[in-house]
Amino acid sequence: MSKTAAVRADTRKERVRLLKKYRWLYLFLVPGVIILILFAYLPMVGLVMSFQQYDPVSGFLGSEWVGFYNFERVFSSPTFGRALRNTLIISGLKLLICFPMPILFSLLINELRVRWYKKTVQTIVYIPNFISWVIAAGLWYSLLGSTGVVNNVLQNLGILDEPFLFMQSLGWFYPIIIFTELWKSLGYNTIFYMSAMSGVSMEQYEAAMIDGAGAFARFCRITLPLLIPSIRINVVTNIIGSLSVFDIVMSLTGGGPGYQTETLSIYIMRMCYGSKTGYSTAVAIVMFVIVLVPVLISLRLMKRKD
């Protein structure tokens, strides 16, 4: 027997031994596995609906099989194209603006020398995480709504003769969405990166300073490499969250006016409730692929960076 085969055999024996030793502990996994199967894997059977003119009364077996017809309708629909455009623009702007800001902010907070002051700043930036999207939308409407503060001030000054509909303007829609996303996610992501930075030994920074390394060099050579695992997780979650954005858009505009601000998630919901279940399932599959591709690419690039 070769050395490699012997190692594999020993590994298998060790796994069997551990399985026998901790077999009762595996019982605690059963409830979680059942929930995962019921709510994650079992609904995937619904993918069959994307190839059907699905009828809830007839079910899977009685519905008409239409093949790739639903997917053809997806890529020929101008409404889908508009929803995809909005989703990609929001996703791109969020990654460009909302992703690097927490890193920079965590670096600034980490430089604070007074401990109580650092804790106070962390608490303040984390407060928006306790505010729901509905409340955030209400704050925007009180500020930029047709009867909001900004319109009232501009009308009283004579700048506007009638209220300006900020929420129905695409020129204002994207900045509002991105600013709200940044406002809501800055605190959580900042704490997330600061917890990773806390594992960096101060002796490493002091040694780098003795060698003449400036602040930028210390960040690139010490801090950034240690943040790579945290950045990888944050990149993946940001991509998934931005490409499946739903709650903030639904709270602010509901996809209107005339579906102009609709995203893919809202489009899927509207099609599903519009008795087009097969079509909406096809859109959901396309959205899954759109989310999966950049996630796999980012993981591949991060792996090469490691």
C-alpha positions as CSV (number, residue, x, y, z in Angstrom):
1,M,0.0,0.0,0.0
2,S,1.3,3.4,-1.0
3,K,1.9,6.2,1.6
4,T,-1.0,8.2,0.1
5,A,-3.4,5.3,0.3
6,A,-2.4,4.6,3.9
7,V,-3.1,8.2,4.8
8,R,-6.5,8.1,3.2
9,A,-7.3,4.9,5.0
10,D,-6.3,6.4,8.4
11,T,-8.4,9.4,7.6
12,R,-11.5,7.3,6.9
13,K,-10.9,5.3,10.1
14,E,-10.6,8.6,12.1
15,R,-13.9,9.9,10.6
16,V,-15.7,6.7,11.4
17,R,-14.3,6.8,15.0
18,L,-15.5,10.4,15.5
19,L,-18.9,9.6,14.0
20,K,-19.3,6.8,16.5
21,K,-18.0,8.9,19.4
22,Y,-20.3,11.9,18.7
23,R,-23.2,10.1,17.1
24,W,-25.7,11.5,19.7
25,L,-24.6,15.0,18.9
26,Y,-25.6,14.6,15.3
27,L,-29.2,14.2,16.4
28,F,-29.2,18.0,17.2
29,L,-28.7,18.6,13.5
30,V,-31.9,16.8,12.5
31,P,-34.4,19.8,13.2
32,G,-32.1,22.2,11.2
33,V,-31.8,19.7,8.3
34,I,-35.6,19.2,8.2
35,I,-36.2,23.0,8.1
36,L,-33.5,23.4,5.4
37,I,-35.1,20.7,3.3
38,L,-38.7,22.1,3.7
39,F,-37.9,25.7,3.1
40,A,-34.8,25.7,0.9
41,Y,-34.6,22.6,-1.2
42,L,-38.3,21.5,-1.5
43,P,-39.4,24.8,-3.0
44,M,-36.8,24.2,-5.8
45,V,-39.4,21.7,-7.2
46,G,-41.2,24.8,-8.2
47,L,-38.6,25.4,-10.9
48,V,-40.7,23.0,-13.0
49,M,-43.3,25.9,-13.2
50,S,-41.0,27.9,-15.4
51,F,-41.5,25.4,-18.2
52,Q,-45.3,25.4,-17.8
53,Q,-48.3,27.6,-18.3
54,Y,-48.9,27.0,-14.7
55,D,-52.5,26.7,-13.4
56,P,-52.8,26.5,-9.6
57,V,-56.0,24.4,-10.0
58,S,-54.4,21.8,-12.3
59,G,-51.1,21.8,-10.4
60,F,-47.8,20.5,-11.8
61,L,-49.3,17.4,-13.5
62,G,-52.2,19.2,-15.1
63,S,-50.6,22.4,-16.3
64,E,-49.6,22.8,-19.9
65,W,-46.0,22.3,-20.8
66,V,-44.6,25.2,-22.8
67,G,-40.8,24.5,-22.8
68,F,-38.7,27.6,-23.0
69,Y,-41.6,29.9,-24.0
70,N,-41.6,31.7,-20.6
71,F,-37.8,32.4,-21.0
72,E,-38.4,33.8,-24.5
73,R,-41.0,36.1,-23.1
74,V,-38.6,37.2,-20.3
75,F,-35.9,38.4,-22.7
76,S,-38.3,40.0,-25.1
77,S,-40.2,42.0,-22.4
78,P,-39.3,45.7,-22.2
79,T,-40.7,45.7,-18.6
80,F,-38.1,43.1,-17.6
81,G,-35.4,45.1,-19.3
82,R,-36.3,48.2,-17.3
83,A,-36.4,46.2,-14.1
84,L,-33.0,44.7,-14.9
85,R,-31.5,48.1,-15.7
86,N,-32.7,49.5,-12.4
87,T,-31.3,46.5,-10.5
88,L,-27.9,46.7,-12.2
89,I,-27.6,50.4,-11.7
90,I,-28.5,50.2,-8.0
91,S,-26.1,47.3,-7.6
92,G,-23.2,49.0,-9.4
93,L,-23.6,52.2,-7.5
94,K,-23.9,50.4,-4.2
95,L,-20.7,48.4,-4.8
96,L,-18.8,51.6,-5.8
97,I,-20.0,53.8,-3.0
98,C,-21.4,51.6,-0.1
99,F,-18.7,49.0,-0.2
100,P,-15.5,51.0,0.4
101,M,-17.0,53.6,2.8
102,P,-17.2,51.2,5.8
103,I,-13.6,50.3,5.4
104,L,-12.5,54.0,5.3
105,F,-14.8,54.8,8.2
106,S,-13.6,51.9,10.3
107,L,-10.0,53.1,9.7
108,L,-10.9,56.6,10.9
109,I,-12.6,55.3,14.0
110,N,-9.7,52.9,14.7
111,E,-7.4,55.9,14.8
112,L,-9.3,57.5,17.7
113,R,-7.1,57.3,20.8
114,V,-9.8,58.0,23.4
115,R,-11.6,54.7,24.1
116,W,-14.9,56.2,25.2
117,Y,-15.1,58.5,22.2
118,K,-14.5,55.5,19.9
119,K,-17.4,53.6,21.6
120,T,-19.7,56.6,21.3
121,V,-19.0,56.9,17.5
122,Q,-19.6,53.2,17.0
123,T,-22.9,53.4,18.8
124,I,-24.1,56.5,16.8
125,V,-23.3,54.9,13.4
126,Y,-25.0,51.7,14.3
127,I,-28.3,53.3,15.4
128,P,-29.8,53.3,11.8
129,N,-29.7,49.5,11.8
130,F,-32.6,49.6,14.3
131,I,-34.7,51.7,12.0
132,S,-37.0,49.7,9.6
133,W,-37.1,50.5,5.9
134,V,-40.7,51.7,6.3
135,I,-39.6,54.3,8.8
136,A,-36.7,55.3,6.6
137,A,-39.1,55.8,3.7
138,G,-41.4,57.9,5.9
139,L,-38.4,60.1,6.7
140,W,-37.7,60.6,3.0
141,Y,-41.4,61.4,2.3
142,S,-41.5,63.9,5.2
143,L,-38.4,65.6,3.6
144,L,-38.9,65.2,-0.2
145,G,-42.6,64.4,-0.5
146,S,-45.0,66.7,-2.3
147,T,-45.9,68.2,1.1
148,G,-42.5,67.7,2.6
149,V,-40.1,70.1,4.1
150,V,-38.0,70.8,0.9
151,N,-41.1,71.5,-1.3
152,N,-42.6,73.8,1.4
153,V,-39.4,75.8,1.7
154,L,-38.9,76.1,-2.1
155,Q,-42.5,77.1,-2.6
156,N,-42.4,79.7,0.2
157,L,-39.2,81.1,-1.3
158,G,-40.9,81.3,-4.7
159,I,-38.5,79.0,-6.4
160,L,-41.2,76.4,-7.2
161,D,-44.8,77.2,-8.3
162,E,-45.9,73.6,-7.6
163,P,-44.4,70.6,-5.7
164,F,-41.6,68.8,-7.4
165,L,-42.1,65.0,-7.3
166,F,-38.6,63.9,-6.2
167,M,-39.7,60.2,-5.6
168,Q,-41.0,59.9,-9.2
169,S,-37.8,61.3,-10.8
170,L,-35.2,58.7,-11.8
171,G,-32.6,61.5,-11.4
172,W,-33.4,61.6,-7.7
173,F,-34.4,57.9,-7.2
174,Y,-31.0,56.4,-7.5
175,P,-29.2,58.9,-5.2
176,I,-31.9,58.4,-2.6
177,I,-31.7,54.6,-2.7
178,I,-27.9,54.6,-2.5
179,F,-27.8,57.2,0.3
180,T,-30.3,55.2,2.3
181,E,-28.4,51.9,1.7
182,L,-25.2,53.6,2.9
183,W,-27.0,55.2,5.9
184,K,-28.4,51.8,6.9
185,S,-25.4,49.6,6.2
186,L,-22.5,51.9,7.2
187,G,-22.8,51.1,11.0
188,Y,-23.0,47.3,10.7
189,N,-20.2,47.0,8.1
190,T,-18.0,49.4,10.1
191,I,-18.4,47.3,13.2
192,F,-17.8,44.2,11.1
193,Y,-14.4,45.5,9.8
194,M,-13.4,47.0,13.1
195,S,-13.8,43.6,14.8
196,A,-11.4,42.2,12.1
197,M,-9.0,45.0,12.7
198,S,-8.9,44.3,16.4
199,G,-7.0,41.1,15.7
200,V,-4.1,43.1,14.3
201,S,-1.2,43.3,16.8
202,M,-0.1,46.8,17.5
203,E,3.5,45.5,17.5
204,Q,3.2,45.0,13.7
205,Y,2.2,48.7,13.2
206,E,5.0,49.9,15.5
207,A,7.6,47.8,13.7
208,A,6.4,49.2,10.4
209,M,6.6,52.7,11.7
210,I,10.1,52.1,12.9
211,D,11.0,50.9,9.3
212,G,9.6,54.2,8.0
213,A,6.2,52.9,6.6
214,G,3.6,55.6,6.3
215,A,-0.1,55.3,7.0
216,F,-1.0,54.2,3.5
217,A,1.8,51.6,3.4
218,R,0.8,50.2,6.8
219,F,-2.8,49.8,5.5
220,C,-1.7,48.1,2.2
221,R,0.9,45.8,3.8
222,I,-0.7,45.0,7.2
223,T,-4.4,45.9,7.6
224,L,-5.7,45.1,4.1
225,P,-4.3,41.5,3.9
226,L,-5.8,40.7,7.2
227,L,-9.2,42.1,6.1
228,I,-9.4,39.9,3.0
229,P,-11.6,37.2,4.6
230,S,-14.0,39.9,5.9
231,I,-14.0,41.7,2.6
232,R,-14.7,38.4,0.8
233,I,-17.8,37.8,2.9
234,N,-18.9,41.4,2.6
235,V,-18.5,41.4,-1.2
236,V,-20.6,38.3,-1.6
237,T,-23.4,39.6,0.7
238,N,-23.3,43.0,-1.0
239,I,-23.7,41.5,-4.4
240,I,-26.6,39.2,-3.3
241,G,-28.3,42.0,-1.4
242,S,-27.9,44.7,-4.1
243,L,-29.1,42.4,-7.0
244,S,-32.1,41.3,-5.0
245,V,-33.0,44.7,-3.6
246,F,-36.6,44.9,-2.6
247,D,-37.6,46.4,0.7
248,I,-36.2,50.0,0.3
249,V,-37.6,50.4,-3.3
250,M,-40.9,48.9,-2.2
251,S,-41.1,51.3,0.7
252,L,-40.2,54.4,-1.2
253,T,-41.9,54.0,-4.6
254,G,-43.5,50.6,-4.8
255,G,-41.9,50.3,-8.3
256,G,-43.8,53.3,-9.6
257,P,-44.7,55.5,-11.3
258,G,-45.7,53.2,-14.1
259,Y,-43.1,50.6,-13.1
260,Q,-40.3,53.0,-13.9
261,T,-38.4,52.3,-10.6
262,E,-39.2,48.6,-10.5
263,T,-36.4,46.1,-9.6
264,L,-36.3,42.4,-10.5
265,S,-37.5,41.4,-7.1
266,I,-40.6,43.6,-7.3
267,Y,-41.2,42.6,-10.9
268,I,-41.2,38.9,-9.8
269,M,-43.7,39.6,-7.1
270,R,-46.0,41.6,-9.4
271,M,-45.9,38.9,-12.1
272,C,-46.6,36.2,-9.5
273,Y,-49.6,38.0,-8.0
274,G,-50.7,38.7,-11.6
275,S,-51.5,35.0,-12.2
276,K,-48.3,34.6,-14.2
277,T,-46.6,32.1,-11.9
278,G,-44.8,30.2,-14.6
279,Y,-43.4,33.4,-16.1
280,S,-42.4,34.8,-12.7
281,T,-40.6,31.6,-11.9
282,A,-38.6,31.9,-15.2
283,V,-37.7,35.5,-14.2
284,A,-36.6,34.2,-10.8
285,I,-34.3,31.7,-12.4
286,V,-32.8,34.4,-14.6
287,M,-32.3,36.5,-11.5
288,F,-30.6,33.6,-9.8
289,V,-28.1,33.3,-12.6
290,I,-27.5,37.0,-12.6
291,V,-26.7,36.9,-8.9
292,L,-24.6,33.7,-9.1
293,V,-22.2,34.8,-11.9
294,P,-20.7,37.8,-10.1
295,V,-20.6,35.9,-6.8
296,L,-18.5,33.1,-8.4
297,I,-16.3,35.6,-10.1
298,S,-15.6,37.6,-6.9
299,L,-14.9,34.4,-5.0
300,R,-12.5,33.3,-7.7
301,L,-10.7,36.6,-7.7
302,M,-10.5,36.7,-3.9
303,K,-9.1,33.2,-3.9
304,R,-6.3,34.2,-6.3
305,K,-5.6,37.3,-4.1
306,D,-5.1,35.0,-1.1
